[in-house]
């Protein structure tokens, strides 16, 4: 059954002078729509239920998000936390320089940005700036003293 999109008619329900027998069809429609909402909870094209902590459970959140435009994450505290890995698609230098609407702080992974090597770039408001990548990480690598994790 499709998720209800039309409102329940209150024509026979909104006045003390309404005939209860005329309200039967409206009440049945309301109950059927409510049952559909309950049946389709946490299902595709349904509603996501909140858990006891007031959050959507991880099983109801898709593994990936597809947006037809710019996808914005705007948490109320201003912080987006990424656990473990942020995986970015790479762009060529030409693709990066051709980006329209870049804003200061935008980041890209450039596939040929440092003598043909993959590098990070940050837009400073007027141009893309390469972030120099240091030595490869290994078990005995040390973090430079001016870098904190």
C-alpha positions in Angstrom: 0.0 0.0 0.0 1.3 3.5 -0.8 2.2 5.9 1.9 -0.8 8.3 2.5 -0.3 11.7 0.9 -3.8 13.1 1.1 -5.3 14.6 4.3 -8.2 12.9 6.0 -11.5 14.8 5.4 -12.9 16.4 8.5 -16.1 17.6 6.8 -18.2 15.2 9.0 -16.0 15.4 12.0 -15.5 19.0 12.8 -18.8 20.1 14.3 -20.9 18.9 17.2 -23.9 19.0 14.9 -22.3 16.5 12.4 -24.1 13.3 11.9 -22.0 10.4 13.4 -23.2 8.0 10.7 -21.8 10.4 8.0 -18.5 10.4 9.9 -18.0 6.7 9.6 -16.3 6.8 6.2 -14.0 9.6 7.3 -13.0 7.7 10.4 -12.4 4.5 8.5 -10.2 6.4 6.0 -8.2 8.0 8.9 -7.7 4.6 10.6 -6.6 3.0 7.3 -4.1 5.8 6.7 -2.8 5.5 10.2 -2.4 1.7 9.8 -0.5 2.3 6.6 1.9 4.7 8.4 2.5 2.1 11.1 2.9 -0.8 8.6 5.4 1.2 6.5 7.5 2.6 9.3 11.2 2.2 8.6 10.4 1.0 5.1 11.3 2.6 1.8 9.0 5.6 1.1 7.7 5.3 4.7 8.7 7.2 7.9 11.8 6.7 10.0 11.0 6.0 13.6 13.0 7.5 16.5 14.6 5.2 19.0 14.4 5.7 22.8 17.2 8.3 22.6 15.2 10.4 20.1 17.4 9.5 17.2 16.9 7.6 13.9 18.4 4.1 14.4 21.4 3.2 12.2 19.5 0.5 10.5 17.0 3.1 9.1 19.8 5.3 7.6 21.1 4.5 4.1 24.8 3.7 3.6 25.0 6.4 1.0 23.2 9.6 0.1 22.5 10.7 -3.4 21.6 14.3 -4.0 20.6 16.0 -7.2 22.2 19.2 -6.0 24.6 20.3 -3.2 24.2 18.1 -0.1 24.6 20.2 3.0 25.2 18.9 6.5 24.4 21.6 9.0 24.4 20.3 12.5 23.2 22.8 15.2 26.6 22.7 16.9 28.4 23.5 13.6 30.5 20.3 13.7 30.4 17.4 11.3 32.2 14.4 12.8 33.6 11.7 10.5 34.6 8.5 12.1 37.6 6.7 10.6 37.8 7.6 6.9 36.6 10.4 4.7 36.7 9.0 1.2 36.8 11.6 -1.5 36.5 11.2 -5.3 39.4 12.6 -7.1 39.3 15.4 -9.7 42.0 16.4 -12.2 43.6 19.9 -11.9 41.6 21.0 -14.9 38.3 19.8 -13.4 39.2 21.5 -10.1 40.0 24.8 -11.8 36.7 24.6 -13.7 34.6 24.2 -10.6 31.9 26.9 -10.4 30.7 28.4 -7.1 33.7 27.4 -5.0 33.7 28.9 -1.5 36.6 29.5 0.9 37.2 26.3 2.8 36.1 23.9 0.0 38.4 20.9 -0.3 39.1 18.5 -3.2 41.4 15.6 -3.8 43.3 16.3 -7.0 44.6 13.3 -8.9 47.4 15.2 -10.7 47.9 18.2 -8.4 51.5 17.7 -7.3 53.7 16.7 -10.2 51.2 14.0 -11.2 50.7 12.9 -7.6 47.4 12.9 -5.7 47.2 15.9 -3.4 44.6 17.8 -1.4 43.6 21.3 -2.4 41.7 24.0 -0.4 40.0 27.0 -1.9 41.0 30.2 -0.2 38.2 32.4 -1.6 40.1 33.3 -4.8 42.2 30.3 -5.8 42.8 26.6 -5.1 45.9 26.0 -2.9 47.7 22.7 -2.8 48.4 21.1 0.6 51.8 19.5 0.6 51.6 15.9 1.6 54.4 14.6 3.8 56.1 11.3 3.9 54.1 8.1 3.8 52.7 6.8 7.0 54.3 3.8 8.5 54.4 2.1 11.9 57.5 4.0 12.9 56.5 7.4 11.5 56.3 10.3 13.9 53.9 13.1 13.7 55.7 16.4 13.1 55.8 18.6 16.3 53.6 21.3 14.7 50.9 18.8 13.8 48.3 17.5 16.3 45.7 14.8 15.7 
